[in-house]
Amino acid sequence: MTAGPLASHSAVTAIPFFLPTIVVVAVIVVVVWRDRRRHPPDDSEER
């Protein structure tokens, strides 16, 4: 008995390679978003 492919589509086989990248990008986005909410930009500059 031979085992067939575990994934029926090439995108399914690529998920383990892209998932860590997506998680890292999501964490960076959340950190930047929280930092900007905590420290809003100062718009009181003299022009």
Secondary structure, 3 states (H helix, E strand, C coil): CCCCCCCCCHHHHHHHHHHHHHHHHHHHHHHHHHHHHHCCCCCCCCC
